[in-house]
Amino acid sequence: MDNVLTLIAGSGRLDESAVSHVQATLLGAGGDVAAPDWLSYGKAVDLHFGGLDCRDALDLAYESIEDAPIDAVAQPDTDRRKRMLIADMESTIIENEMLDELADEVDLREHISEITARAMNGELDFFEAMRERVGLLAGLDAAVLEQSKEKIRFMPGAKTLVATMRANGAYCALVSGGFTCYTAFVRETVGFDMDQANRLEVEDGKLTGAVIDPILGADAKRQRLLALCAERTIPVEATIAVGDGANDLDMLAEAGLGVAYHAKPVVARSAGARIDHGDLTALLYLQGYRDEEIAG
């Protein structure tokens, strides 16, 4: 059997009856399906299958699941363990959008948050949206950048994901359209090997309202993925990328497995895999990790 369908419970338990229903649906469509292989009993299971392509199997799985809070990903059952993780930061590794947090300091959170949401859904040009939002922060005391780190909320499963992959020899990169003052902190706290982000211009202890060129957008993330693969002699197929916004799409498309994580609609529709309900440990189950192999 050349393919595998992974089912992951987002909340509650993954019942054997639900797994059996999906299995029966695939069999009824002419697929050849092996017995369930539990990666985490009641939480994540592999169904190895043949006779159907991945897209059809995934559609059938979601048809069977209906509205249950269960994620499903179908992929070839070869080389699932990835040698590199490349991750977006905001709304992916951390729950926050840090420009929105800074907007509180100038009483513009609602306005700036709206621009952020539209840019991340691909409705606005990323670069123009970046300049507009940062421009509204001109004159803000730079000390607020350090203070705002206290607001950072780490996404459930983030530290476990990175720790497990690094323990198994993978290289982990944090690439963000945000800012280095935050990515450096998140890299150190979560355990990433490197970080890449934009730089805010500061003069006389205050934000000027400008971003130091070049502004790093979607192509910079994709190019970093390719550069790291070349530097570390890792095939692109051996990478997993995760993100939530429109500026992650190029990176997700380039990676061996691109995962839209609790993503904006345009990203969820386009990515090769999507996690709508589970936490970031779902990315470990997609690679075939079992509970006993997961750090912590």
N, C-alpha and C positions, 0 to 999 in steps of 0.2 A: 504494500500500500504506500503510495507516493506522497500522500498529503495528510495533514492533521488539522482537525478543528478543535480549538481550545475554548472551553466554556468557563467563565469566571463569574462568581457571584459578586455583585456590587454591595449588597446588604443582605443580611439573613443568611440562610443556608442554601446551597445548591442541592436540591433534592434528587435522589436517584430516579424518581419518577419523571422529573423534568429532563434528565439526561436520557432516559429510556425513550421519552417522547421524541427528542431530537434524533436519536439513533434510528428509531422506527421511521421517521420522516425521510431520512437519507436512504434507508433501505427501500422504502416505498418508491423512491424516485430512481431506483436502479443502481444505487451505490453499494459498495462492499464495505462494511463497517466492522471494525474490531471491537472487542469488549472494552468498556471504559477503563482508562488508565488514570487513576486518581493521582494528581500531583499534590493536592492538599484536600483531604477528604472533607466534603461538604463545602468546599470553596472553589477548587479549580480541577478540571478534568480534561484529558486529551481523548479525542475520538479519532483514531487513525482510520483513514478511508481511501478508497480508490473508486474508479468508475464514474466520478463526477469531477468537474473542475472546481477550483476553490470558490469562484464567484457564485456558482450555482449552489454549492454546499452552504455558503454563508447565507444566501437568500433563504434557503430552506430552513436553516437553523433559526433565523429571526422570525420566520413565519411560524415556526413551532413554539418559540419562546413567547411570542406576542408582546405583551407589555411588561413582562417580568424584568426586574432589575438585574439582568444577566448580560455580560459582554460576551461576544463571540468573534473569534478571529480564525480564518482559514488560511493556511500557507503550506508550501512544500515542506515535507518532513525530512529535510536535509539541511545540515549546517545551521541549525536553529541557534546554537550558542554563538553569540556575537562577541567579537574581539574589541569593539569600540562602541561606547555610548556617547552620543552627542545630543545635548539637551538645551532647550530654551529654558529661561529662568522664570520670568513673571507669569503667573497663572499656570505654571507647569511644575517647577521645582519649589517655588514659593507660591502662596495663595494670593499675594499682593500684586498690584500694579503700582510701582513705586512713584511714578509721576503723579498718580492719583493721590497717594499719601502726602506728597509734597504740596499738592494743591490745597490741602487743608490749611496750610500755613498762610495762604493768601485768600482764603474763603472762596475758592473757585473749584471745589471738588466736583460738583455736579457738572459744570461746564467742561472741565478737563476730562472727567470720566466718560462723558458722552463722546468726545473726540477720540479717546483711547479705544472705546468699544467699536466705533465705526472704522477706525484704522485697522484694528485687529480682524475685523470681518471683511476687509478688502474694499470697503466703501470709499475710503479716502487714501490719497497718496501717502505712503509711510513717511517719506522725507518731509513733505509739507506739514503733515500732522505733528511730527516731532518738533520741527522748528516753531510751529504755532504754540504748542503746549509749553515748551521750554521758555519761549519768549515771555509768556505770562508770569514766569517766576523771576524775572529780572529784579535785582535788588534784594532778593532773599538772602539772609545771613547764611553763609556756607556752613556754619556750625550745625544747622538743621540737618544736613546730610548725615552726620554722625548720629545725631539724636534719633533720626527716623529709622535707623536700623533696629531700634527696639520694637518697632511695629511689625517687623518681618515675621510671618507665620509660615513655617515650613509645611509643604504638602505631605500628607500621610504617605509613608512608604519611601520618601525621597532618600533618606539616609540608608535605609535597608537596601534599596536598589543599587546605589553607588557602592556601598560596602561589599555587597555580594559579588557584583561584577568585578570590582578590583581584586577581591580575594581569589577570583578565578582567572586573573591575568588580563582583564580587559582595561583599556585606557578610557578614561571618562572626561569629557570636555563639556564645559558650560559656555554656550554662545548666546548672547543676548543683544536685543536691540535697545536694552536699557543702559545702565551706567556702571563704570568700573568701581565706583565707591561701594556699590552693592554687590556686584559679582565677585569681587575679591573676598568679601565677608562670607558670602554664600559658598564659594569654592572651599574656603578653609573650614567652614562649619560642617558642610555636608561631606567633604572629602574628595572633590573633583581634582583631577590632575592639572587642569588649566582653565582659564576663563578668558573670554573676549567680550568687549562691550564698548559703548561710546563713552566719550569724556565730556563732562560739563566744564564750561569755561568759568573760571573764578578769578576775580581781580579785587584786590583790597578787601578780601574776606567776604565778598558777596558774589552771588551768581550774576553774570552779565546778561543772561537770557539767551546765550548762544551755546551751541554744541560745537566742539572742536572738530574740524574736518579731518578725514572723511567720515561722514555719517555711515554707520554700518547697518545695512538693511538685509533684505532677503538673500541677495546674491553673496554677501559677505559670509553668511552662515553656510551656504552651499560650498563656497570656495574654501572655507576653513575645514569642512569635512573632507574635501578632496585633498587639501594640503596635508592634513594629518594622516590620511591614508597613505600618501606618497612618502611622508617622512618616516612612518612607522612600518612600512611595507605590509599594510593591511588591505586586503581587497575590499572594495566598496560594498560588495555583497555581504561582508562580515561585519557590517555596522548596523546599529539600531539608533534611530533618531526619534525624538519626542518633542512635541510642541502643540500649541493651541491656536496660534494666530496666523493671519494671512502671510506675514513675513517669515513664517516657518515652512511654507508650502514647498519651496524649491529644495530645501534641506530634506524634508520628508520624502519627496519624490526621488531624490538622489540616493538615499540610504538603502541598504539591503532590506530593512524593514522600517517603514515610516509609520509612526503611531500618532494619531490625533488624540490628544488627552483632554477630556472634558472640553472639547474644542468649540470654537466659533462655527456656525453652520457651514460656511464656505469651506472650512478646513475639514470638518467631519465628512462632508460629501466627497472630498477629493483624495483624502489619504488612503493608503493601502490597507491600514488597520485603524480601528478606533476603540478607545476605552471611554465609555460614557458614564459608567457606574463605579468601577473599582478604583482602588488607590494605585500608587505607582508600583507596588509589588506585582501588579498584573503584568508588567513588562518582563518580570522574571519568569512567570508561568508561561508567557508566550515563547520563551526560550527553552522551555522544558525543565526548568529548575523545580526540584521537589522541596518540600518543607525542610527536610533535614539538611539541605544544601544552602538554605537561606540564612544570611548573617543575622545574628541577634535573635 
